[in-house]
Amino acid sequence: MAERTRSQVVAFRVTKAERRQIEGKVRKSGLSQQAYLLRAALEEPICVVEELRPILAELRGWGRNLNQLAVLAHTGRVQTVYLRECKEVLGKTYEAVNRLLTEKDGVISCGNVQLHPGA
C-alpha cells in the first residue's frame, strides 16, 4: 500500500458556537478532528451508534473468555469445552452488527472502533 503524503493545509474560520458544535460531534464520533472533517468534507457517511458500545463491550468479554479457555486447553488443564451457545450468541451478534452496517451504508464509529462494510 502506497503512503499518501498530506502536504496541503485547509483552514477556515468559525464562530465560537460553531466550534463547540464541531468539537462535540468530533468527540462523539471518536475520530480525530482531521479524520472527522475529512470524511465529512468528502461526503463519507459518519454514523455514531451509541447502541454499539454495550455490544462491543460484551464481545470483548467473550473474546477474553475464549482466550482464557484457549490457554487452559493448551496447558492441558481443560479437556473438553462445549461452545454451542457461544457460537449461537456470537452469530446473532455478528448478524445484528452486520445489519447495522448495511442499514447505515457506511462507516459506523463507536469510540475508537470503526466498523466498515465488508470488513
LOVO-648742 format. One record per atom (N, C-alpha, C, O): residue number from 1; residue in one letter; atom name; x, y, z. Coordinates in steps of 0.02 Angstrom, whole numbers, plus 32768, in hexadecimal, padded with zeros to 4 digits. Each point is the difference from the previous one (the first is absolute). Layout:
REM residues N
[NUM; 'A'; 'CA'; [X; Y; Z]]
...
END
This chain:
REM residues 119
[1; 'M'; 'N'; [802A; 7FC6; 8000]]
[1; 'M'; 'CA'; [7FD6; 803A; 8000]]
[1; 'M'; 'C'; [802C; 803E; 8000]]
[1; 'M'; 'O'; [802C; 8007; 802B]]
[2; 'A'; 'N'; [7FC9; 8026; 7FA6]]
[2; 'A'; 'CA'; [8029; 803B; 7FF9]]
[2; 'A'; 'C'; [7FEF; 8033; 8036]]
[2; 'A'; 'O'; [7FC6; 8009; 8012]]
[3; 'E'; 'N'; [806E; 8018; 8008]]
[3; 'E'; 'CA'; [7FF3; 8034; 8032]]
[3; 'E'; 'C'; [7FE8; 803F; 7FDE]]
[3; 'E'; 'O'; [8016; 8011; 7FC9]]
[4; 'R'; 'N'; [7FBD; 8010; 8058]]
[4; 'R'; 'CA'; [7FE4; 803E; 7FE4]]
[4; 'R'; 'C'; [8018; 8039; 802C]]
[4; 'R'; 'O'; [7FF5; 8000; 803D]]
[5; 'T'; 'N'; [802C; 8031; 7FA4]]
[5; 'T'; 'CA'; [8018; 803A; 8025]]
[5; 'T'; 'C'; [7FCC; 8037; 7FFB]]
[5; 'T'; 'O'; [7FEB; 8013; 7FCA]]
[6; 'R'; 'N'; [8002; 8007; 806E]]
[6; 'R'; 'CA'; [7FD1; 8038; 8002]]
[6; 'R'; 'C'; [8028; 8040; 800B]]
[6; 'R'; 'O'; [8014; 800F; 8039]]
[7; 'S'; 'N'; [7FF7; 8015; 7F92]]
[7; 'S'; 'CA'; [802A; 803C; 8005]]
[7; 'S'; 'C'; [7FD7; 8040; 7FFC]]
[7; 'S'; 'O'; [801C; 8037; 8008]]
[8; 'Q'; 'N'; [7FA3; 7FC5; 7FEC]]
[8; 'Q'; 'CA'; [7FD6; 803B; 7FF9]]
[8; 'Q'; 'C'; [7FDB; 800E; 8040]]
[8; 'Q'; 'O'; [7FE9; 7FD2; 8023]]
[9; 'V'; 'N'; [8010; 806F; 7FEE]]
[9; 'V'; 'CA'; [7FDD; 8014; 803C]]
[9; 'V'; 'C'; [7FBE; 8021; 7FEC]]
[9; 'V'; 'O'; [7FFF; 8029; 7FD2]]
[10; 'V'; 'N'; [7FCC; 7FC4; 8050]]
[10; 'V'; 'CA'; [7FBF; 8020; 7FF6]]
[10; 'V'; 'C'; [7FEC; 801F; 8043]]
[10; 'V'; 'O'; [7FFD; 7FDE; 8033]]
[11; 'A'; 'N'; [7FF7; 8063; 7FCC]]
[11; 'A'; 'CA'; [7FED; 8023; 803E]]
[11; 'A'; 'C'; [7FC3; 802B; 7FF2]]
[11; 'A'; 'O'; [7FF8; 801B; 7FC9]]
[12; 'F'; 'N'; [7FDC; 7FEC; 8068]]
[12; 'F'; 'CA'; [7FC6; 802B; 7FF9]]
[12; 'F'; 'C'; [7FEB; 801A; 8044]]
[12; 'F'; 'O'; [8010; 7FE2; 8033]]
[13; 'R'; 'N'; [7FCC; 8056; 7FCD]]
[13; 'R'; 'CA'; [7FEB; 801F; 803E]]
[13; 'R'; 'C'; [7FB9; 7FEC; 8011]]
[13; 'R'; 'O'; [7FD5; 7FF7; 7FD5]]
[14; 'V'; 'N'; [801F; 8003; 806C]]
[14; 'V'; 'CA'; [7FBD; 7FEF; 8019]]
[14; 'V'; 'C'; [7FF1; 802B; 803D]]
[14; 'V'; 'O'; [802E; 801C; 801E]]
[15; 'T'; 'N'; [7F93; 7FE8; 7FF5]]
[15; 'T'; 'CA'; [7FED; 8022; 803E]]
[15; 'T'; 'C'; [800F; 7FD2; 803B]]
[15; 'T'; 'O'; [800D; 7FC5; 7FF8]]
[16; 'K'; 'N'; [7FF0; 8058; 8045]]
[16; 'K'; 'CA'; [800A; 7FD6; 803B]]
[16; 'K'; 'C'; [7FCB; 7FC9; 8005]]
[16; 'K'; 'O'; [8010; 7FC8; 8011]]
[17; 'A'; 'N'; [7FB2; 8049; 7FDE]]
[17; 'A'; 'CA'; [7FCA; 7FCF; 8003]]
[17; 'A'; 'C'; [800C; 7FC8; 7FCD]]
[17; 'A'; 'O'; [7FF6; 7FC5; 800F]]
[18; 'E'; 'N'; [801F; 804E; 7FB5]]
[18; 'E'; 'CA'; [800E; 7FCD; 7FCD]]
[18; 'E'; 'C'; [803A; 7FD4; 8015]]
[18; 'E'; 'O'; [7FFF; 7FC4; 7FF5]]
[19; 'R'; 'N'; [8034; 805B; 802A]]
[19; 'R'; 'CA'; [803A; 7FDA; 8017]]
[19; 'R'; 'C'; [7FEC; 7FCC; 8035]]
[19; 'R'; 'O'; [8015; 7FC6; 7FFD]]
[20; 'R'; 'N'; [7FC0; 8050; 8033]]
[20; 'R'; 'CA'; [7FE8; 7FD1; 8034]]
[20; 'R'; 'C'; [7FD8; 7FC8; 7FE0]]
[20; 'R'; 'O'; [8006; 7FC6; 8014]]
[21; 'Q'; 'N'; [7FD1; 804A; 7FBB]]
[21; 'Q'; 'CA'; [7FD7; 7FCE; 7FDF]]
[21; 'Q'; 'C'; [802C; 7FCD; 7FDB]]
[21; 'Q'; 'O'; [7FF5; 7FC4; 8004]]
[22; 'I'; 'N'; [803D; 8055; 7FD9]]
[22; 'I'; 'CA'; [802F; 7FD3; 7FDC]]
[22; 'I'; 'C'; [8025; 7FD5; 8031]]
[22; 'I'; 'O'; [8006; 7FC3; 7FF6]]
[23; 'E'; 'N'; [8015; 805B; 803F]]
[23; 'E'; 'CA'; [8025; 7FD9; 8032]]
[23; 'E'; 'C'; [7FD5; 7FCA; 8021]]
[23; 'E'; 'O'; [8017; 7FC9; 800D]]
[24; 'G'; 'N'; [7FA9; 8047; 7FFF]]
[24; 'G'; 'CA'; [7FD2; 7FCF; 801D]]
[24; 'G'; 'C'; [7FF6; 7FC5; 7FD1]]
[24; 'G'; 'O'; [8001; 7FC6; 8015]]
[25; 'K'; 'N'; [7FF5; 8048; 7FAB]]
[25; 'K'; 'CA'; [7FF6; 7FCB; 7FCF]]
[25; 'K'; 'C'; [803F; 7FD6; 7FF8]]
[25; 'K'; 'O'; [7FFC; 7FC3; 7FFA]]
[26; 'V'; 'N'; [803E; 805E; 8006]]
[26; 'V'; 'CA'; [803F; 7FDB; 7FFA]]
[26; 'V'; 'C'; [8009; 7FD3; 803C]]
[26; 'V'; 'O'; [8011; 7FC5; 7FF9]]
[27; 'R'; 'N'; [7FE3; 8056; 8043]]
[27; 'R'; 'CA'; [8007; 7FD8; 803E]]
[27; 'R'; 'C'; [7FD1; 7FC4; 7FFF]]
[27; 'R'; 'O'; [8014; 7FC9; 8012]]
[28; 'K'; 'N'; [7FAE; 8043; 7FDA]]
[28; 'K'; 'CA'; [7FCE; 7FCB; 7FFF]]
[28; 'K'; 'C'; [8012; 7FC9; 7FCE]]
[28; 'K'; 'O'; [7FF1; 7FC5; 800A]]
[29; 'S'; 'N'; [802F; 804E; 7FBF]]
[29; 'S'; 'CA'; [8012; 7FCF; 7FCC]]
[29; 'S'; 'C'; [8039; 7FD3; 8015]]
[29; 'S'; 'O'; [8005; 7FC7; 7FE8]]
[30; 'G'; 'N'; [8026; 8052; 8045]]
[30; 'G'; 'CA'; [803A; 7FD8; 8013]]
[30; 'G'; 'C'; [8039; 8006; 7FCF]]
[30; 'G'; 'O'; [8034; 7FDF; 8008]]
[31; 'L'; 'N'; [7FC3; 8048; 7FC4]]
[31; 'L'; 'CA'; [8034; 800A; 7FCD]]
[31; 'L'; 'C'; [802B; 803C; 8013]]
[31; 'L'; 'O'; [7FED; 8028; 802B]]
[32; 'S'; 'N'; [804C; 7FDF; 7FB5]]
[32; 'S'; 'CA'; [8027; 803D; 8007]]
[32; 'S'; 'C'; [7FDB; 8037; 7FDA]]
[32; 'S'; 'O'; [7FD7; 7FF2; 7FD5]]
[33; 'Q'; 'N'; [8039; 804C; 803C]]
[33; 'Q'; 'CA'; [7FE0; 8038; 7FDE]]
[33; 'Q'; 'C'; [800F; 7FFD; 7FB5]]
[33; 'Q'; 'O'; [7FD5; 800C; 7FD6]]
[34; 'Q'; 'N'; [806A; 7FE5; 801A]]
[34; 'Q'; 'CA'; [8013; 7FFC; 7FB9]]
[34; 'Q'; 'C'; [7FD8; 7FCA; 7FDC]]
[34; 'Q'; 'O'; [7FE6; 800C; 7FCA]]
[35; 'A'; 'N'; [8016; 7FB9; 8054]]
[35; 'A'; 'CA'; [7FDC; 7FC9; 7FE0]]
[35; 'A'; 'C'; [7FB6; 8010; 7FF8]]
[35; 'A'; 'O'; [7FE3; 7FF3; 7FCC]]
[36; 'Y'; 'N'; [8000; 802B; 8068]]
[36; 'Y'; 'CA'; [7FB8; 8011; 7FFE]]
[36; 'Y'; 'C'; [7FF2; 8033; 7FC9]]
[36; 'Y'; 'O'; [7FD4; 7FF6; 7FD6]]
[37; 'L'; 'N'; [8052; 8040; 8029]]
[37; 'L'; 'CA'; [7FF4; 8035; 7FCE]]
[37; 'L'; 'C'; [800F; 7FE8; 7FBA]]
[37; 'L'; 'O'; [7FDD; 8013; 7FD1]]
[38; 'L'; 'N'; [8056; 7FC4; 8026]]
[38; 'L'; 'CA'; [8010; 7FE5; 7FBE]]
[38; 'L'; 'C'; [7FC7; 7FD4; 7FE7]]
[38; 'L'; 'O'; [7FEC; 8006; 7FC6]]
[39; 'R'; 'N'; [7FFB; 7FCE; 8065]]
[39; 'R'; 'CA'; [7FC7; 7FD6; 7FEC]]
[39; 'R'; 'C'; [7FC2; 8029; 7FF0]]
[39; 'R'; 'O'; [7FDD; 7FF3; 7FCF]]
[40; 'A'; 'N'; [8016; 803E; 805C]]
[40; 'A'; 'CA'; [7FC5; 802A; 7FF6]]
[40; 'A'; 'C'; [8006; 8027; 7FBE]]
[40; 'A'; 'O'; [7FCF; 8006; 7FDB]]
[41; 'A'; 'N'; [806C; 8015; 8017]]
[41; 'A'; 'CA'; [800A; 8027; 7FC3]]
[41; 'A'; 'C'; [7FFC; 7FD5; 7FC1]]
[41; 'A'; 'O'; [7FEB; 8018; 7FCC]]
[42; 'L'; 'N'; [802A; 7FAA; 8039]]
[42; 'L'; 'CA'; [7FFF; 7FD4; 7FC6]]
[42; 'L'; 'C'; [7FBF; 7FD9; 7FFB]]
[42; 'L'; 'O'; [7FF9; 7FD2; 7FD8]]
[43; 'E'; 'N'; [7FD6; 8043; 8051]]
[43; 'E'; 'CA'; [7FBD; 7FE4; 7FFF]]
[43; 'E'; 'C'; [7FFD; 7FB5; 8010]]
[43; 'E'; 'O'; [7FD4; 7FDD; 7FE7]]
[44; 'E'; 'N'; [805A; 800C; 8041]]
[44; 'E'; 'CA'; [7FFC; 7FBB; 8019]]
[44; 'E'; 'C'; [7FD3; 8001; 803D]]
[44; 'E'; 'O'; [8008; 802C; 802B]]
[45; 'P'; 'N'; [7FC9; 7FA6; 7FDA]]
[45; 'P'; 'CA'; [7FD3; 8001; 803A]]
[45; 'P'; 'C'; [8025; 7FF2; 8041]]
[45; 'P'; 'O'; [802A; 7FD4; 8003]]
[46; 'I'; 'N'; [7FC5; 8053; 8030]]
[46; 'I'; 'CA'; [801C; 7FF5; 8043]]
[46; 'I'; 'C'; [7FC4; 7FF4; 802D]]
[46; 'I'; 'O'; [7FDB; 802E; 8010]]
[47; 'C'; 'N'; [801C; 7F94; 8005]]
[47; 'C'; 'CA'; [7FC7; 7FEE; 802A]]
[47; 'C'; 'C'; [801A; 7FEB; 8044]]
[47; 'C'; 'O'; [802A; 7FD2; 8004]]
[48; 'V'; 'N'; [7FBF; 804D; 802F]]
[48; 'V'; 'CA'; [8012; 7FEC; 8044]]
[48; 'V'; 'C'; [7FC4; 7FDB; 801C]]
[48; 'V'; 'O'; [7FC9; 801C; 8005]]
[49; 'V'; 'N'; [8042; 7FA6; 800E]]
[49; 'V'; 'CA'; [7FCA; 7FD6; 8019]]
[49; 'V'; 'C'; [8011; 7FEF; 8049]]
[49; 'V'; 'O'; [8028; 7FD4; 800D]]
[50; 'E'; 'N'; [7FB8; 8050; 8020]]
[50; 'E'; 'CA'; [800E; 7FF6; 8047]]
[50; 'E'; 'C'; [7FF1; 7FB8; 8017]]
[50; 'E'; 'O'; [8020; 7FE7; 802E]]
[51; 'E'; 'N'; [7FB0; 7FF8; 7FB0]]
[51; 'E'; 'CA'; [7FEE; 7FBC; 8014]]
[51; 'E'; 'C'; [803A; 7FCF; 7FF5]]
[51; 'E'; 'O'; [7FFE; 7FC9; 801B]]
[52; 'L'; 'N'; [8034; 804A; 7FBE]]
[52; 'L'; 'CA'; [8039; 7FD4; 7FF5]]
[52; 'L'; 'C'; [802C; 7FFA; 803E]]
[52; 'L'; 'O'; [8022; 7FCD; 8008]]
[53; 'R'; 'N'; [7FDF; 8066; 8022]]
[53; 'R'; 'CA'; [802D; 7FFE; 803A]]
[53; 'R'; 'C'; [7FF6; 7FC2; 802B]]
[53; 'R'; 'O'; [8031; 7FDC; 800E]]
[54; 'P'; 'N'; [7F92; 8014; 8008]]
[54; 'P'; 'CA'; [7FF8; 7FC4; 8029]]
[54; 'P'; 'C'; [800D; 7FC0; 7FD8]]
[54; 'P'; 'O'; [8019; 7FCF; 801C]]
[55; 'I'; 'N'; [7FD6; 8031; 7FA4]]
[55; 'I'; 'CA'; [800C; 7FC5; 7FD7]]
[55; 'I'; 'C'; [804B; 7FF2; 7FFB]]
[55; 'I'; 'O'; [8016; 7FC8; 8008]]
[56; 'L'; 'N'; [8011; 806D; 7FEA]]
[56; 'L'; 'CA'; [8048; 7FF7; 7FFA]]
[56; 'L'; 'C'; [8020; 7FED; 8043]]
[56; 'L'; 'O'; [802F; 7FD8; 8001]]
[57; 'A'; 'N'; [7FB7; 8043; 8036]]
[57; 'A'; 'CA'; [8019; 7FED; 8042]]
[57; 'A'; 'C'; [7FF3; 7FB5; 800C]]
[57; 'A'; 'O'; [802B; 7FDD; 801A]]
[58; 'E'; 'N'; [7F9A; 800D; 7FD4]]
[58; 'E'; 'CA'; [7FEF; 7FB9; 8008]]
[58; 'E'; 'C'; [802D; 7FD4; 7FD5]]
[58; 'E'; 'O'; [8017; 7FCC; 8017]]
[59; 'L'; 'N'; [7FF4; 8049; 7FAB]]
[59; 'L'; 'CA'; [802C; 7FD9; 7FD4]]
[59; 'L'; 'C'; [8047; 7FFC; 801B]]
[59; 'L'; 'O'; [8021; 7FCC; 7FFB]]
[60; 'R'; 'N'; [7FF8; 806B; 8022]]
[60; 'R'; 'CA'; [8043; 7FFE; 801E]]
[60; 'R'; 'C'; [8002; 7FCE; 8039]]
[60; 'R'; 'O'; [8030; 7FDB; 8007]]
[61; 'G'; 'N'; [7F9A; 8023; 8021]]
[61; 'G'; 'CA'; [7FFC; 7FCF; 8037]]
[61; 'G'; 'C'; [8001; 7FB9; 7FE7]]
[61; 'G'; 'O'; [8024; 7FD5; 801A]]
[62; 'W'; 'N'; [7FB4; 801E; 7FB1]]
[62; 'W'; 'CA'; [8000; 7FBD; 7FE2]]
[62; 'W'; 'C'; [8045; 7FEE; 7FE6]]
[62; 'W'; 'O'; [8018; 7FC8; 8008]]
[63; 'G'; 'N'; [8009; 8069; 7FD9]]
[63; 'G'; 'CA'; [8043; 7FF4; 7FE5]]
[63; 'G'; 'C'; [8032; 7FEE; 8037]]
[63; 'G'; 'O'; [8028; 7FD2; 7FF8]]
[64; 'R'; 'N'; [7FD4; 8052; 8040]]
[64; 'R'; 'CA'; [802D; 7FF1; 8039]]
[64; 'R'; 'C'; [7FF2; 7FBA; 801A]]
[64; 'R'; 'O'; [802F; 7FDA; 800D]]
[65; 'N'; 'N'; [7F91; 8014; 7FFA]]
[65; 'N'; 'CA'; [7FEF; 7FBD; 8019]]
[65; 'N'; 'C'; [8019; 7FCA; 7FD1]]
[65; 'N'; 'O'; [801B; 7FCD; 8016]]
[66; 'L'; 'N'; [7FDD; 803E; 7FA8]]
[66; 'L'; 'CA'; [8018; 7FCE; 7FD0]]
[66; 'L'; 'C'; [804C; 7FFA; 8003]]
[66; 'L'; 'O'; [801B; 7FC9; 7FFA]]
[67; 'N'; 'N'; [8008; 8070; 800E]]
[67; 'N'; 'CA'; [8049; 7FFD; 8006]]
[67; 'N'; 'C'; [8015; 7FD9; 803E]]
[67; 'N'; 'O'; [8030; 7FDA; 7FFE]]
[68; 'Q'; 'N'; [7FAC; 8031; 803A]]
[68; 'Q'; 'CA'; [8010; 7FDB; 803D]]
[68; 'Q'; 'C'; [7FF5; 7FB6; 7FF7]]
[68; 'Q'; 'O'; [8027; 7FD7; 8018]]
[69; 'L'; 'N'; [7FA2; 8017; 7FC6]]
[69; 'L'; 'CA'; [7FF4; 7FB8; 7FF2]]
[69; 'L'; 'C'; [8036; 7FE3; 7FD3]]
[69; 'L'; 'O'; [8015; 7FC7; 800A]]
[70; 'A'; 'N'; [8002; 805F; 7FC5]]
[70; 'A'; 'CA'; [8035; 7FE8; 7FD3]]
[70; 'A'; 'C'; [8040; 7FF3; 8028]]
[70; 'A'; 'O'; [8021; 7FCE; 7FF5]]
[71; 'V'; 'N'; [7FF0; 8060; 8038]]
[71; 'V'; 'CA'; [803C; 7FF6; 802A]]
[71; 'V'; 'C'; [7FF9; 7FC2; 802A]]
[71; 'V'; 'O'; [802E; 7FD8; 8005]]
[72; 'L'; 'N'; [7F98; 801F; 801B]]
[72; 'L'; 'CA'; [7FF4; 7FC4; 802A]]
[72; 'L'; 'C'; [8004; 7FC0; 7FD6]]
[72; 'L'; 'O'; [801B; 7FCE; 8017]]
[73; 'A'; 'N'; [7FCB; 8035; 7FAC]]
[73; 'A'; 'CA'; [8002; 7FC5; 7FD4]]
[73; 'A'; 'C'; [8048; 7FF0; 7FEC]]
[73; 'A'; 'O'; [8013; 7FC6; 7FFE]]
[74; 'H'; 'N'; [8014; 806D; 7FF2]]
[74; 'H'; 'CA'; [8045; 7FF5; 7FEB]]
[74; 'H'; 'C'; [802C; 7FE7; 8038]]
[74; 'H'; 'O'; [8031; 7FDD; 7FF4]]
[75; 'T'; 'N'; [7FBE; 8035; 804A]]
[75; 'T'; 'CA'; [8028; 7FE8; 8039]]
[75; 'T'; 'C'; [7FE7; 7FBD; 801A]]
[75; 'T'; 'O'; [801C; 7FE4; 802E]]
[76; 'G'; 'N'; [7FAD; 8002; 7FB4]]
[76; 'G'; 'CA'; [7FE6; 7FBF; 8014]]
[76; 'G'; 'C'; [7FD4; 8003; 803D]]
[76; 'G'; 'O'; [7FEE; 7FCB; 801A]]
[77; 'R'; 'N'; [8001; 806F; 7FFE]]
[77; 'R'; 'CA'; [7FD6; 8006; 803C]]
[77; 'R'; 'C'; [7FB6; 7FF8; 7FF0]]
[77; 'R'; 'O'; [7FD8; 7FF4; 802D]]
[78; 'V'; 'N'; [8015; 8011; 7F93]]
[78; 'V'; 'CA'; [7FBB; 7FF6; 7FEA]]
[78; 'V'; 'C'; [8003; 7FCF; 7FC6]]
[78; 'V'; 'O'; [8027; 800A; 7FD1]]
[79; 'Q'; 'N'; [7FAF; 7FC3; 8031]]
[79; 'Q'; 'CA'; [7FFF; 7FCE; 7FCB]]
[79; 'Q'; 'C'; [7FC8; 800C; 7FCE]]
[79; 'Q'; 'O'; [800A; 7FF8; 7FC4]]
[80; 'T'; 'N'; [7FBB; 801A; 8055]]
[80; 'T'; 'CA'; [7FC5; 8007; 7FD5]]
[80; 'T'; 'C'; [7FDC; 8040; 8011]]
[80; 'T'; 'O'; [7FF5; 8010; 803B]]
[81; 'V'; 'N'; [7FF8; 8015; 7F91]]
[81; 'V'; 'CA'; [7FDA; 803E; 800A]]
[81; 'V'; 'C'; [7FC6; 7FFE; 7FCE]]
[81; 'V'; 'O'; [800B; 7FF4; 7FC5]]
[82; 'Y'; 'N'; [7FB9; 8019; 8053]]
[82; 'Y'; 'CA'; [7FC6; 8002; 7FD4]]
[82; 'Y'; 'C'; [7FF1; 8049; 7FF0]]
[82; 'Y'; 'O'; [7FEF; 8027; 802C]]
[83; 'L'; 'N'; [8018; 7FEB; 7F95]]
[83; 'L'; 'CA'; [7FF9; 8045; 7FEB]]
[83; 'L'; 'C'; [7FC4; 800D; 7FD4]]
[83; 'L'; 'O'; [7FFC; 8033; 7FDD]]
[84; 'R'; 'N'; [7FD4; 7FA0; 8023]]
[84; 'R'; 'CA'; [7FC5; 8008; 7FD5]]
[84; 'R'; 'C'; [7FDB; 8041; 8010]]
[84; 'R'; 'O'; [7FF0; 8026; 7FD2]]
[85; 'E'; 'N'; [8003; 7FE8; 806E]]
[85; 'E'; 'CA'; [7FDE; 803D; 8013]]
[85; 'E'; 'C'; [8029; 803E; 7FEC]]
[85; 'E'; 'O'; [7FE5; 8031; 7FE7]]
[86; 'C'; 'N'; [805B; 7FCB; 8024]]
[86; 'C'; 'CA'; [802D; 8038; 7FEE]]
[86; 'C'; 'C'; [7FFC; 800D; 7FB6]]
[86; 'C'; 'O'; [7FFC; 803A; 7FEA]]
[87; 'K'; 'N'; [8006; 7F92; 7FEE]]
[87; 'K'; 'CA'; [7FFD; 8007; 7FB7]]
[87; 'K'; 'C'; [7FBF; 8020; 7FEA]]
[87; 'K'; 'O'; [7FFF; 802B; 7FD5]]
[88; 'E'; 'N'; [7FCA; 7FC0; 804A]]
[88; 'E'; 'CA'; [7FBE; 801C; 7FEE]]
[88; 'E'; 'C'; [7FFB; 804A; 8012]]
[88; 'E'; 'O'; [7FE8; 8028; 7FD8]]
[89; 'V'; 'N'; [802F; 7FEA; 8064]]
[89; 'V'; 'CA'; [7FFD; 8046; 8016]]
[89; 'V'; 'C'; [802C; 802C; 7FD5]]
[89; 'V'; 'O'; [7FEC; 8036; 7FEC]]
[90; 'L'; 'N'; [8051; 7FB2; 8006]]
[90; 'L'; 'CA'; [802D; 8028; 7FD6]]
[90; 'L'; 'C'; [7FE5; 8006; 7FB9]]
[90; 'L'; 'O'; [8008; 8035; 7FE1]]
[91; 'G'; 'N'; [7FD8; 7F98; 8006]]
[91; 'G'; 'CA'; [7FE1; 8003; 7FBE]]
[91; 'G'; 'C'; [7FC9; 8033; 7FFD]]
[91; 'G'; 'O'; [7FFB; 8026; 7FD0]]
[92; 'K'; 'N'; [7FDA; 7FDC; 8063]]
[92; 'K'; 'CA'; [7FCA; 8031; 8003]]
[92; 'K'; 'C'; [801B; 8047; 8006]]
[92; 'K'; 'O'; [7FE6; 802F; 7FE2]]
[93; 'T'; 'N'; [804F; 7FD8; 8046]]
[93; 'T'; 'CA'; [801F; 8042; 8008]]
[93; 'T'; 'C'; [801E; 8018; 7FBE]]
[93; 'T'; 'O'; [7FF8; 803A; 7FED]]
[94; 'Y'; 'N'; [802A; 7F99; 7FF1]]
[94; 'Y'; 'CA'; [801D; 8011; 7FBF]]
[94; 'Y'; 'C'; [7FC9; 8016; 7FCF]]
[94; 'Y'; 'O'; [8008; 8032; 7FDD]]
[95; 'E'; 'N'; [7FC1; 7FA9; 8021]]
[95; 'E'; 'CA'; [7FC9; 8012; 7FD3]]
[95; 'E'; 'C'; [7FE3; 8044; 8011]]
[95; 'E'; 'O'; [7FF1; 8027; 7FD3]]
[96; 'A'; 'N'; [8008; 7FE9; 806E]]
[96; 'A'; 'CA'; [7FE4; 8040; 8014]]
[96; 'A'; 'C'; [802F; 803A; 7FEC]]
[96; 'A'; 'O'; [7FE9; 8032; 7FE5]]
[97; 'V'; 'N'; [8057; 7FC6; 8027]]
[97; 'V'; 'CA'; [8030; 8035; 7FEE]]
[97; 'V'; 'C'; [8003; 8006; 7FB4]]
[97; 'V'; 'O'; [8003; 8038; 7FE6]]
[98; 'N'; 'N'; [7FFD; 7F91; 7FF8]]
[98; 'N'; 'CA'; [8002; 8001; 7FB6]]
[98; 'N'; 'C'; [7FC2; 8023; 7FE4]]
[98; 'N'; 'O'; [8004; 8025; 7FCF]]
[99; 'R'; 'N'; [7FC1; 7FCF; 8051]]
[99; 'R'; 'CA'; [7FC3; 8021; 7FEA]]
[99; 'R'; 'C'; [8005; 804C; 8009]]
[99; 'R'; 'O'; [7FEA; 8026; 7FD6]]
[100; 'L'; 'N'; [8034; 7FF0; 8062]]
[100; 'L'; 'CA'; [800B; 8047; 800B]]
[100; 'L'; 'C'; [802C; 801E; 7FCA]]
[100; 'L'; 'O'; [7FF2; 8036; 7FE6]]
[101; 'L'; 'N'; [8043; 7FA7; 8009]]
[101; 'L'; 'CA'; [802D; 8018; 7FCB]]
[101; 'L'; 'C'; [7FDB; 8006; 7FBE]]
[101; 'L'; 'O'; [800A; 8031; 7FDC]]
[102; 'T'; 'N'; [7FCD; 7F9F; 8015]]
[102; 'T'; 'CA'; [7FDA; 8001; 7FC1]]
[102; 'T'; 'C'; [7FCF; 8039; 7FFF]]
[102; 'T'; 'O'; [7FF9; 8023; 7FCE]]
[103; 'E'; 'N'; [7FE4; 7FE8; 806A]]
[103; 'E'; 'CA'; [7FCE; 8036; 8004]]
[103; 'E'; 'C'; [8021; 8044; 7FFB]]
[103; 'E'; 'O'; [7FE5; 802D; 7FDF]]
[104; 'K'; 'N'; [8054; 7FDC; 8041]]
[104; 'K'; 'CA'; [8022; 8041; 8001]]
[104; 'K'; 'C'; [8029; 800B; 7FC1]]
[104; 'K'; 'O'; [8011; 8039; 7FF0]]
[105; 'D'; 'N'; [7FFF; 7F91; 7FEB]]
[105; 'D'; 'CA'; [8024; 8004; 7FC0]]
[105; 'D'; 'C'; [803F; 802A; 8006]]
[105; 'D'; 'O'; [800D; 802B; 7FD6]]
[106; 'G'; 'N'; [801B; 7FC7; 805B]]
[106; 'G'; 'CA'; [803F; 8025; 8005]]
[106; 'G'; 'C'; [8025; 7FEE; 803F]]
[106; 'G'; 'O'; [7FF8; 7FCA; 801B]]
[107; 'V'; 'N'; [8030; 8065; 7FFB]]
[107; 'V'; 'CA'; [8029; 7FF6; 803B]]
[107; 'V'; 'C'; [7FD6; 800D; 803E]]
[107; 'V'; 'O'; [7FDE; 8033; 8004]]
[108; 'I'; 'N'; [8026; 7F9F; 802B]]
[108; 'I'; 'CA'; [7FDF; 800B; 8040]]
[108; 'I'; 'C'; [8037; 8007; 8033]]
[108; 'I'; 'O'; [802D; 7FD5; 8003]]
[109; 'S'; 'N'; [7FD1; 805F; 8024]]
[109; 'S'; 'CA'; [8034; 800D; 8031]]
[109; 'S'; 'C'; [7FE4; 7FF9; 8045]]
[109; 'S'; 'O'; [7FC8; 8016; 800F]]
[110; 'C'; 'N'; [805F; 7FCB; 801C]]
[110; 'C'; 'CA'; [7FED; 7FFB; 8046]]
[110; 'C'; 'C'; [803F; 8007; 802A]]
[110; 'C'; 'O'; [8025; 7FD0; 8009]]
[111; 'G'; 'N'; [7FE6; 806C; 8010]]
[111; 'G'; 'CA'; [803E; 800C; 8025]]
[111; 'G'; 'C'; [803B; 7FF8; 7FD2]]
[111; 'G'; 'O'; [8004; 8022; 7FCD]]
[112; 'N'; 'N'; [802B; 7FB3; 8045]]
[112; 'N'; 'CA'; [803B; 7FF8; 7FD6]]
[112; 'N'; 'C'; [7FFB; 7FC4; 7FD2]]
[112; 'N'; 'O'; [8032; 7FE7; 7FE7]]
[113; 'V'; 'N'; [7F92; 8001; 800E]]
[113; 'V'; 'CA'; [7FF5; 7FC6; 7FD5]]
[113; 'V'; 'C'; [7FD9; 8015; 7FC3]]
[113; 'V'; 'O'; [7FC9; 801B; 8007]]
[114; 'Q'; 'N'; [8051; 7FD8; 7FBD]]
[114; 'Q'; 'CA'; [7FDB; 800D; 7FC3]]
[114; 'Q'; 'C'; [7FF2; 7FBE; 7FDF]]
[114; 'Q'; 'O'; [802C; 7FD5; 7FFA]]
[115; 'L'; 'N'; [7F97; 8022; 7FF1]]
[115; 'L'; 'CA'; [7FEB; 7FC4; 7FDD]]
[115; 'L'; 'C'; [7FF1; 8014; 7FB8]]
[115; 'L'; 'O'; [7FDB; 8030; 7FF5]]
[116; 'H'; 'N'; [803F; 7FAB; 7FDC]]
[116; 'H'; 'CA'; [7FF6; 8011; 7FBA]]
[116; 'H'; 'C'; [7FDC; 7FC7; 7FDE]]
[116; 'H'; 'O'; [800C; 7FC6; 8011]]
[117; 'P'; 'N'; [7FC8; 8049; 7FBF]]
[117; 'P'; 'CA'; [7FDE; 7FCA; 7FDC]]
[117; 'P'; 'C'; [8032; 7FD2; 7FDF]]
[117; 'P'; 'O'; [8031; 8017; 7FE3]]
[118; 'G'; 'N'; [7FC2; 7FAA; 8020]]
[118; 'G'; 'CA'; [802C; 7FCF; 7FDF]]
[118; 'G'; 'C'; [803E; 7FEF; 8028]]
[118; 'G'; 'O'; [8027; 7FD6; 7FEA]]
[119; 'A'; 'N'; [7FE3; 8049; 8050]]
[119; 'A'; 'CA'; [803B; 7FF3; 8026]]
[119; 'A'; 'C'; [7FF4; 7FC7; 8031]]
[119; 'A'; 'O'; [802D; 7FED; 8025]]
END
